[in-house]
Amino acid sequence: MNAPASAEIPRTNLAALRARLTEGQRTLRAEFEASPRPARLLHGRCKLVDSVLSELWALCELPESATLVAVGGYGRGELYPYSDVDILVLLADEPDDSLRQHIERFIGLLWDLGLEIGHSVRTIDECLSEASRDVTIQTNLLESRRLTGSVPLYKTFTRRLCSDFDSEAFFHAKRAEQEQRYNRFNHTPYSLEPNCKESPGGLRDLQVMVWVSLAAGLGTTWKQMAANGLINASTATELRSAERFMQLVRIRMHYIAGRREDRLIFDFQEALAQSAGIAASGGKRASERMMQRYYRVAKQITQLNTILLQNLATRYQPLAACQTRPINERFQAEGELLDIVDDEVFVRHPSALLEAFLLMMQTRELQGMSVRTLRALWRGRKLIDAKFRRDPVNHALFLDILRAPHGQTHEFRRMNQYEILGAYIPAFGRIVGQMQHDLFHVYTVDQHILQVLRNVRRFALEEHAHEYPLLTRLFSGLERPWLLYIAALFHDIAKGRGGDHSKLGMADARRFCRTHDLWREDTDLVVWLVEHHLTMSQVAQKQDLADPEVIRNFANLVGNERRLTALYILTHADIRGTSPKVWNGWKAKLLEDLFLITRKLLQGDTPEQAQGVEERQQQARQRLRFFGLQDGVEKALWNDLDTVYFMRHDGEEIAWHARMLYYRPNTDVPVVKARPSRIEEGLQVMVYTRDQKDLFARLCGFFAKLGYSILDAKIHTTNHGYALDSFIVLDPGHTPDYRDVIAFIEHELTERLTRQGELDTPSNGRISRQLKHFPIAPAVSLQPDERGQHFILSIVAADRPGLLYTVARTLAEHGINIHTAKIATLGERAEDTFLVSGPALDHSGRLVQLESDLIERLRV
C-alpha cells in the first residue's frame, strides 16, 4: 500500500481540536452536574471524540483504503470521563514504512490532544487470527463501530467476523472468563473498597449480559432482550435501574478522583455520597449509607446476571432436550439444574426453601439452579417468618445442611445471595452489607463470616489438605466438626450493636443451639467458641509463650483438648478471613506453637516451655554435639547467662547462640548473625555486643531504614554486661530471597554498632490512605506484671514505617529497659506489647510523662 506524501498540520488546527475537546468535556460535565443523566454524558463524550478523531484522520491525509474503527466501550458508544479511547486502524494489506510512520504520527497527535489512547493496527486476517486466540479481543471487535475511512473494507471485516463467529463457544468462554474474574475478587461484591467496574455485581457483569445477548442475536438493550424472551419486562426494568446506578457511581468516581479510578476507595467514599445527595443518618456516615446502597444494587446485578446466563444456556442446551429426572414431589433435575416442579412449590411447602439448598449439596450431578427456581427462591424469602423459624422440620433441614458432606461454601453463599440465610437467622440479616472500619477487615461483616466459614470448610476437603496438613488432620479427628460452621456463622454476628460483640453473640449462638435441640455439651462448645474467638490470637500475639504461667493460664481457660482444637481451627480461619495482608507465616507459627504447647500440657506431658533450665540446657547440648562441638565448650558463655535467658529461649535457639558465641564470650567486636527464620519467611537476627546506650532503639532504627518490620524481639543482658538480642524481621513489601541479604545485614549492622553515634531522628513515615479517613487514636497502657518485677507496656496505634523505632527511642529517652517485645500488626493497626523495667516506672509523675510522650509521638 502506498502512503500519501507527508504534510504538516497547522498548529492552529491542532489548537482548535484541543480547545474543542476541552470545552466539550467541560460542557458535558456541567450538564451532568446540573442533571445527572449518565447515558447523555457517555454518548455525548463519544460523539465529541468521534468528531475530533475523524477530523484529525482527514488532516493527517491517511489513505482512503484504510478505516478508523472504534472498539470496546468506545465502540459500544460509552466513554466515561477518563476512560481510554480504544481504536483499531484497519488496513487492507500490511503497511509499508511510509504508511506506518503516518499512522504513528496520527496516534501521537491523539496523545498530544490529551486523549488516553488504546490502539491496534491490523489487517482483517490479523484481527480474525487474534480474535480466535483471545476472547477479550473478540469481544472488543464484536462491539466495533466505523468512525471514518473505507466503508467496503469495514463491511468486509464485519462480514468475515460474523461468518467465523461461534456464538455458543463465545458464550461458554465469557462465562469462564467471568468465573476467573470472580475468583480474583473472592466471589464477593462486598469488599470494603469494591471495583465498580470489575468486581462481582459491577458494570462488567452487565456488559457480559449484553455481549452474550449480542452474540446470540437477541439484542443489545434490555428492552430488546425482553422482546426476544431472554428476560421478562420486570427484569429489564430492574437491569435499566441497576445499570444507571452503576454508571452514575463510575462517572462520579472519575470526576472526584480526576483520573480513571474505578475502585470505591475510602478516600472518595464520603465525596461520592455527597455528590449523590446522601447525608449521614441514624448514626451512620454518609459513606456507609452510600455503600449499603451500592451493595444492594451489586447483589441485584449478580442475581440478574445468573438468571440471564441461565436462560441463555438453555437456548444452547434446551431443558426440553435434557433428561428430566424427578427427585421428589417438589423438585426435579433438568439436566444439571435443580428445578421446582411448578411455580407455587414454595408457597405450598415453605420448608422447600431450605430443602432446595440441601438437595444441591446431596446431589453431586447438580451444577446449579434453574431460572424458575432462583426466581421462586427470591420471591419465597418473605415466607420465612417466626412460624417458619420455629418449625422443627426446618430446624432439621438446616442442621442437615450443616452436616452435609460437601457444598457448604457454595450453598451458604447462595443462601446469603438470595436473602434466605438472613431471613432464617435474623441476626445475620442485620449485618448484611455492614461495613467495618477497623482497618484490618477488607470485607463487610457478612462476607467476612462467609470467608471464615469457607476457610473452616477447606480443612474438611482432601484436595486442600496440602495447605495446612495439621489443621486438616485435627478437623477430621474432631467430634462433630460441623459445629465449627455454627461457631463461624455466629462469631461476629453481633458486630455493630455496641458493646462486646463476643459477649453479645453468645446469646444469639445459645438461642440458635437450643432452638435446634443441640446436645448441651455441643451448645456449650459453640457458645464458648463465640465468646473466646479472639482469645487465642491475643495470647499468641501479645503474650510471652516462653512463660510457663502464660501457657498454664491459657490451658486452664480452655479446659480440654476438644475446645483447644476447635478454637485453634476457628482462630486460624478467622484471621485468614480478614484480609490477605493480615495473615503471614509468623502468625501461623505463633498459633501452632500455642496449640502444641497447650495440648501437651492438657495431655499431662511437660512441654518445652514448662521445662526448667536444666532440661533446656540439655536439649541445647544435644544439638551442639550434633554439630561436632565438644562437651563443655558452651560453659564460658552460659556461666554469664541467667535463668531468665534460658526460660525465654528454646533449646534450638540456645544452641544456635552458643555455636556462634562459645569461642568469643568477651569479644570487643559486635557479633551479628542472621539466618532464615523457622517460619520460612523473614530472617532471625542475633546481636551480641557490649551493652551500649539506646541499643534497642539503634537496632530498631537500622531495620526501619531497611523497610523491615520487626515481628518479634527478645532482649537480654548478660551478667557481664553484654546484650544478647534476637529479632524476627520481615520485608512486608516484597518477597526476597532472604539468604541474599544475610551478608549485607550482618556487615552493615556490625558497622553501625561499632560506630555507635547519634540516634537517627524518628520519621513518622507515610501513612496509608485508609488511616487518613479512619484514624486510630493511640492508646498506651502500663501495668505491673503479676510478680511486680516488671511492667507490661501495651500500645495501640496506626501502623507506619518506623513506628517501633519511635517507641524504642521514646523509651530510651526515659531510661526504660525493654526485655521482650511482641509485635502484632492487624492490617493498618499495630498492637504491640513490651515487658519493660526502669526507675521511671516507680514514680507516678514520670510515668504520666512517659505515657504522654508516647501518645504524642504515636499520633499520625
N, C-alpha and C positions, 0 to 999 in steps of 0.2 A: 504494500500500500504506500503510495507516495504522499508525503506530508506537504502541506502548504508552506509557502515561504514565511519565515518568522516576521512578525510585525509587533512593534512596541505599542502597548495600550496606554493611552494618555493618562497621566496621573489624575486628571480631573474626572475621568470616567470611574477610576477606582475609588476616589474620594467620594463620589456621588453614590456609588454602590454601598460603601461602608456607612455613609450617613443614612441611606435608606434603611439598611439593616438596623442600625442603632435606633433611629426614630421609630421604625415599625415595631421593634420589640418593646420600646418604651410605651408606645400607644397600646399595644396588646396587654401589657402589664397593668396599665392604668384602667383599661376597660375591665380586666379581670377583677381587680380590687374593688371596682365600683359595683360590678355584677358578676360574681364568681360562677361563670359557665365554662366548665373545662373543655367541652367539645369545641366551643368557639375559639378558645385560645390555642388548642392543639392544632386544629385545622388552619387557623389564621397564621400561625408560625410556619406551617408547611407552605402555604401559599406565598408568604413573604420570601422564604428561602427558595422556592421554585422560581420565582421571577428573577432573583439575583443570580442563581446558577445558570439559568437559560440565557440571560443577557451576557454573563461572563463567557459562557461557551461560545456565543456568537462573536464576542470581542476577540477571543483567542483564535478565531478562524479555524476551528477544528474541522476535519473533513466531514462532508455530508453523509458519507457512508458509515460513520460511527454513530452510536446512540448513547445518550446520557440517561441512566436509569436510577430511580430511587428504589432502595431495597430496605428490608427490615421495617422498623417502626416508622421511618420516614416514608417508605413505600406504602405503608398502611394508611398514611395521612395523619400520623400523630407525632408531633415533635414537642417534647417537654422543654421548658425554658433553657436547660443546659444539657439536653441530650445531644449525642453525636448525630451528625448528618451522614448517614450511610449511603454511599453511591457506588454504582458499577459503571465503568466505561466499557461498553460492549462494542467489540470490534468484529469485523467480518473475517479478518486474517491477522496473522501475527504482525505486530507493528515493527517498522524499521526504526533505526536510531533517531531519525529526524522526528517521526511521529511520537516516539517515546519521550523525547525532550519536550515536545509541545504539551503532552499530557501531564508531564511532571510540572511544567510551568503552570498549567491550569490548576492543578491540585495545590501548588504552592501559593497561588494567589487566593485560593479559597481560605487557606490558613491566615494569610495576610489580612483578609477581611474580618477575621475574628471568629470563624466557624470552626467547630471541632469536627474534623472530617474523618470518617472511616471509609476507605476506598479500596477498590479492586479493579484491575484492568484485565479483562479476559475475552477470549473468543467464545462463541456458543459452545463449541466442543469442550473447551476448558471448563465452562460453567457446569455443563452436564456431568463432566467427569468428577469435578469437586463435589457436586450435589450428591452423586451416587455414593460417595465415601463419607460424607458428613451431613447428618440430618439438620444441623443448625444452618449450614449454608443452603440446603434445600428449602428450609423454612423461609429464610431471607428472600430467596428468589421467588418463592411462591407468592409473596406479597409485593412483587415488583410493580413499578409504575413508571412509564416513559415520561421523561421530562422534556427532552428535545433530541433532535437528530433523526436518524433514519427510521422511518416507520416500517418499511418492509423488513429490515433487519430485526426490529423488535418483535414484529409479528412472527417471524420465523423462529425466533428464540422462544416465545411463549408457546407456539405450536409444538415444538420439539420437547419442551419441558413437560407439557401436558401429555404428550404421547408416551414419554418414558416414565410417567408418574404412576406409582403403585400406591393407591390411597390406603389400602389395608396395611401394607408394610409401613407406611408413614405413620399410621395410627398407632401401631404397636411400638414403633421407635419413639414417638413422642410420649407415650405412657412410660416407657422405660427411662427416658430422659427425665421425666417428672419425678419418678421414683428415686433416681440418683440425686436430683436436686433436693428432694425431701430428706434424704439421708444426710446431706450436708447441714441441714437445719434441724436435725434430730426429730423430724416428723412433727414439728410443732410450730404454729404461728405465734406462740405465746412467750417468746423470748422478750426480755425487757427492752431490748433495742432491735425490734424486728426490721427486716428489709422489706419495704412496702412493694418492691418490685419482685424480688426473688423468693422471699420466704413463703412457706405454705400459706395459702389464703391471700396472697398478694396479687399484683397485676399479672404476673406471669401465668398464674392459674387461669385467669380469664382469657389470656391470649392463647393458651393451649386449647381451650374450648373453641375459640374462633378458628384456629389453624386446622384442627381435625375436622371441624364442620366444613370449612372451605375445601379441604382436600376431598371430602366425601360429596361435594356438590350440594350441600344442604344450607348454604347461605353464610354470610359474613356478619350479619346483625342478629341480635336476639329475636327480633320480630320475624326475620326470615327463618330462623331455626324453628320457631314456634309454628309458623305456617307450614313447614315441611315435616312437622311431627316429631322433631328431635327433642323438644321440650314443650311444656304447656304454657299457656298465656301467663299464668301467675308466676311461673319460674322466670319467664322472660322479663316480667316487671321487677322481680327481685334482683335479677342479674343487672338490669339497667341501673337500679338504685345503688347496688354494691359497686359497680364499675365507676359510677360518678363519684362516690365517696373516695375510692382509692385514687382516682385521678386527681381529685382536689388535694388529697394528702400529698401526693408526689409533687404536684405543681407548687404547693406552698413550701414544701421542704426545699425545693430548688431555689425558690426566691429567698427564703430565710437564710439558707446556707450561702447563697451567692455562688453556687457551683453545683455540679451534678452529685447530689447526695441523696441516696435512696434509703439509708438507714435512719430510723427514727431514734437518733441518739439523744441522750439526756440533755445535751447542750441546747437542743432545739425544741424539746417537747413542750415546754411552757409557751414559747413563742408560737408554736404550731396550734396549741389550744387557743391562744389569744386571737390568732388570725381566723380561727374557725368560730369565734364568738362564744367560746366555752369558758365559764368562770368557775372558781373554786366554790364548793358547796358541800354541806353535810360532813365537814371535817376532811374532805378530800381535796387535794390540789387540783387545779385546772388540768394539769398534765395527766393526772391519774384518771380523771373523768374522760379526757380525750382518749387515752389508751384503752380504757374499758370499751369505749365505743368502737375503737379500731379492732379490738379482739373479737367483738361480737360480729362485725362485718367479715373479718377474716375467717371466723368459724363458718359463717353462712356460705362464703365462697368455696371453702373446701368441701362442704356438703354438696353444693350445687355442681361443683366440678366432678365429684364422684358420680352423681346422678347422670350428668350429661355423658360422661365417658362410658358409663354402664349402658346407657341407651344406645350409644353408637356401637359399642361392642356387640350388641345383639343384632345389629344390622349386618355385621360381618359374619356373625355366627348366630343366626336367629334362634331364640329359645325353642321355637316350634321344631327346629331341626335337631335340637338336643334331646337326649333321652330324659324323659320326666320320670322321676322316681319318688314315690310317696315316702315320707319319713314318719309322719303320724297324721292324725286328723287335722292338724293345724298347719303343718309345714310340708313342703316338698322340695326336692332338689331339681333345679332346671339346669342341666349341665353341671357346672361347677359353682352355681349360685344357690343360696338359700332363698326360697320363695314362699310366701304365705299362700294358702290355698284360695283365699279371697280377701277383699279389701277390709272386711269387718272382723277379721280374726281377733285383733287385739281388743276390740270393743266387746266381743262375746267372751273372750278369755284373756283378761288383763295380765294374768301370770305369764302368758306367752311373750310378754315384753322382755322378761329375763330369760325365758326358755330359748329365745332366738340366739342369744349370745352363748348359752350353754351348748346348743347344737353345733354352733360354729367351732367350738372347742372339741367336741366329741366326734365330729365327722371330718376326718382328715382330708377327704377329697374336695370339701367346700373351700373355695378361694375367696368368697365374698358374698354379699347380699344383693339380691335383685333390686332394681329401682323401686318396684312396688313395695318391697319390704322396708327399704330405707325411708320412703315417704310415710309409710304407715307408722314406723317407729317414731319419726319426728312428730307426727300428729298425736301418737299414743302416749307421749311422755306426760301429758296432762292427766292421764288416767291414774298416774301414781300419786295417790293421796294417803292420808293417815290410815285409812282402812286397808289399802294395799300394803302399806309398810307393817301392819300388824298381822297380816295373813301368814300362818305357819308354812303354807305351801311356798310362798315367796321367800321365806327365810331359808327353807331347804334348797331352793333353786340357787339362791345367792351363795350359800355355802358350797354347793356343788360346783359353781363357777370358780370359787377359790381353790377347790380341791382338784379341779380338772388336771389331767396330766400335761397339758400344754395349752398355749394360746392366751395366757393372762395378759401379756403385754399388749397384744393387738386388740383384744376384746375390751379391756378396760379403757384403752384409748378411744375405741369406737363408742363405748357406753358414755364416755365424757363428751365426745363429739356431738352425740345426739341427745345430750342432757338427761339420759336415763340414770346415770350414776348420781348426779346432783339431786335428782328427784327422789331417788331411793334413800340416799343419805343426805338429808337437808343441810347438815353442817358442811358437807363437801360442796354443795351447791353455792354456799355463801362465799367460798374462797376461789371460785372460778374467775379467772381474769384479774385476781388481786395482785397488785404489784408489790415488790419487796425492795425497799431502799436500804438494805444492809450492806450493799456493795460487794457481796460475795455470791449471792444468788443471782443467776442470769435468767431465770425463768419466773413466771408468775407462780403463785403458791400451788395451784392445782397441777401445773405442768412439772414442777419440782417433785411433787408427790408421785406422779406417774413415772418420772425418771427414776426415783428411788425404787418403786415397785419393779420397774424394768431391770434395775441393777440386781435386786434380790433374785428376781426370776432367772437371771443368767447363771446364777450359781447352781440352778437345778438342771441345766442343759449340758449334755456331754460335749456338744460342739464348742462350748465356751470354757471347758474345763482347763484348757491351757492358759487362760488369762490369770486366774487366781486359783491354783490347784488346791491349796489348803482350804480355802473357803468353800470350794465345790465339795470337798470331802466332808467338811463339817456340816454343810447343808443337807447332804444326802443322809448323814447319820443322825440328823435331828428328828426327834419325835414330833410328828405333825408339823412339818416345816411351813405348811400353808398359813399357819398362824402369823408368820412374819409378814405375809401380804396384808393382813389386817393391821398389824402394827405400822407398816409403811403407809397405809391409807390414812391412819389417824395421827401419825407423829407430829404433823404440822397443821392439823385441821383447825386448830384454834387460833391460828395467826390472825392478827388484825383486830382481835376483840379487846385488847388491852389486858395488862397483867401477864402472868407467866403462861405462855401458850402450852408448855408441857403439863402444867397442873390442870389447866382448863381442858386440855384434850383428853385427860384421863377420864373425865366424866362422860364424854362422848363415846370413848372406847368401851368403858364399862357398860354403858347403856346398850350399845350395839351387841356386845358379847352376851349379856343377859337376855336380851330380846331374842337372840338367835340360839339360846339354850346351850351355850358352850359350857364344858365342864369348868368347875370352879378353878382348878389349877391352871387351865388354859386361859381363862379370863384374867386371873391374877398375873400371868406371864405377859399377856398383851398390854394390860394396864400399866404394869411395871416398866415395860419397854417404852411406852409412850412417855411416862414420867421421866425416865432416865436416858432418853435417846441422845442427849448431849453430854452425858457424864463421862463416857469412856474417852471421847475425843478431848475433853477438858483435862482429864487426868493424864492422858498420854502426851499431850502437847504442852501442858503447863506445869506439871509436877515432875519431881525428880524420880525417875523409875529405878534409880540405883538405891533409893532409900527404902529399906525393908518395911518401914512403917507405912509408907505410901501404898505399897502392894498389899499389906495386911488390911489396911482400911478399905481398899477397893474390893478385896476378896470378901470382907465382912458385908459390904454393901450388896454384892452380887449374890452371895449365899450358896449358890450351887452351880454345877457345870452347865446345866441346861440354860439357865439365864445368861451365863457368861457367853456361851456360844451364840445364842440368839442376839445378844447385844452387840457382839463383835460383828456379826453379819450385817445387822441393821446399820451400825455406825459406819462401816466401810461403804455400804451402799448409799448412805445419806450424804457423806462428804463428797463422794464422786458425783452425786446428783445435783450439786450446787452450781459448779462451773468447772470447765476444763482447767482454768488457771489455779483453782484451789488445791486440786489433788496433785501429789507428787510422791516419789518413792520414799522420801523421808517420813511423810505422814503414814504411809503404808507400813514402814518398818516399826514406827513407834506403836501403832495399833497392834501389830503382830507380836511385838515384844511383850506388851502389856497382857495380851491374851495368853501367850505361852507361859509367862511367869505366873499369872494368876491361876491358870489351870493346874500347874504343878502344885501350887500351894493348896488348892481345893482338893487335889488327889492325895494329899498327905506327903508329897515329896518336898524336898528343900530346893527351891530354885536358886540359881547362882546369886541373884540379888539378895537372897536371905542368908547366904553363907557368910561366915566370918572371914577375918583377914587371912588366917592360915589356909583355908580352903582355896581362896582366890590366888594366893601366892603359889600354892601347889599346882594349880592349873597353869599358871604362867610359867613355872619351872618346866613343866612337861613340854610346853611349846618351845621354850628356849633349848631344851635338849634336842627337840626335833630339828632345830636349825644348827645343831652341832656345837652349841656353846657348852663349855664345861661347867660342872657344878660349882656354885659359889660365885660366878662372875657377876651376878646381879647384886651381891651384898653391898658393895660400895655405894651403889645408888639407893638401894632400898633402905639402908640404915638412916637415910635422911628424909624418908617419906613416912608420913604419919598414917594413923588408922583412917582418917577421912579420905586420903587419896585412894587407898585400897578399896574402900567401900563405895567410892564414886566411879570406879573403873572396873570393867570386867576383865577376866583373865587374859583374853586376847589382846586388849589394849595395853594392859600392864606389860605383857611380853613384848609387844611392839616397842614401847617406850624403852624397856630395858635393852633390847637389841641395838637401838640407836644410841644409847647413852652410857652403857655399862663401863666403857673404857674412857669416858670423859665426864665424870660427875662434877668435876670442879673446873670445867672449861671456862676460859675467858672470852671465847668467841661464841656468839649466839648460834644455837643449833636449830635449824628449821628443816623439817622433813614433811613431805606430803605424799599421799597415796590415794588411789581411787577409793571412794568410800564403799562400805559394805552394802549400801542401798543401790549400787550400780549406777548412780548418778551423783555428780558432785565430787568433792575432794575432802579427805580428812587431813588436816594440817596440824602438826605438833610444833610447838615453840618451846625451847628450853634456853633460858638465859638468866644471867644475874638480874634479880628484880630491879626494876627501874621505875621512876616516877611516871605515872599515867600510861603504864604499859598497855592495859586493856584498851584504852582509848586509841593509842597508837596503832594497835593491831586492827581495830575496827576501822580506823581511817584508811589503812592500807587496803583492806578488802573493799571498802566503799569506793575508793578510786578506781579499782578494777571493775566495778559494777557488779560485784558478787554479793549475794545475800548470805548472811550467816544463819544457818538453821539451828545450830546448837553450839554451845560453848561450855567447856569445863575449865575452871580457873583454879590453879593450886599453887601454893607457895611452900617450898620445901623447908626443912628445919634449918638448912644452912643458907637460906636467903636466895634461892633460885626460883624463878617462875617456871612452872611446867603446865602449859596451857594447851588445850586441843580444841579444834573447831571443825564443824562440818560446814562447808561452803558450797554454794551452787550459783551458777550463772543463769539467772532467770530468763534472760532474753535470747539465749542461744543454746544449742546442744552440742558443745565442742567435744572433741576427744580430749578428756581431761589429762590424759597421760602426756599430751603435747605441751601442757603449761606447767607441769610439775617443776621442771628445772628452772623455769623463769621465776615462779613464785618462791622457790627455795632461795635463789640468788638475791632477788630484789628485796625480799623481806629481811634476809640476813643483813644486807647493806643498810636498810633503814634502821634496824635495831642497833647496828653498830654506830651509826651516826647520831642516833637519838635526835637531837634538835627540837625545834618548837613544834607543837601540835598544829596541824592544819586547821584553818577556820572552817567550822561546820557549814555545809551548804544545805539549804532547805530542799534542794533538788526540784525536779519537775513533778508536779502532782498530776494525777490523771484527770481527764475531763469529768468523769463521774463525781470525783470529790469536789469539783467546783460547784456542782449543783446539789450534792447531798453530803455536805461537810460533816466530819466526825469531830465532835467536841472531845479533846483529850481528857483522859481520866488517869489519875495517879493514886495508888493505894499503897501504904506502908504499914505492915502489920508484923509484930514479933512472931517468930515460929513457936512451935509447941514447946521446945526446950528453952526458949528465952535466950539463946546464944546468938542468933542472927535475926535479921528482918527479911520478910518476903516483900519485894517491891513488884507490884503489878502495874503495867502500863497499857492503856488502850489509846491508840492514836491512828491517824491516817498514815498508811504506809507510803514511803517515798525513799528514793535513794539516799543513803547516808543517815537514815533515821537512827540506827543503832549507834553510830558514831556520835551523833548529837547527844544521845542518852549517856554514853560512856564518858564523854568529855565533861558533861554537867556533873556526873557523879565524881569524877576525878577532881573537879574544882572544889567539891565539898569534902574531899578526903574519904570518900566511900570506897570500900573494897568490894569487888564482885567475886563471888565464889562459883556460882553457876549461872548460866543464862539459858532460858528456854524461850525460843523464838517461834511464835506462831503467826503466820500470815494467812488471813482469810480474805482472798480477793484483794480489795483495797484497804483492808482493815488489819492493823497489826495489834496483836495481843501478846505482849512479852512479859515474862516473869523472871525475876532475878533473886538470887539468895545473896544478901549483902550484909556488911558489917562496917562499923566505923564509929568514932567518938561522937560525930554529929547526930547520930541516931538516938543518943541518950539525952539530948536537950530538946525540949519541945519547940523552942524558938527557932533553932537551927533546922529542925525537922520541917517546920512550916515553911521556912525559906527554901529548903531543898524542893519541896513539893511545888511551890510557886514557880521556881525557876524551871523545873521540868515542864510544867503545864505551859508556861510562856513559850518555851522553845519548841514544844511539840505542836503548837498551832501552825496551820498552813495558810 
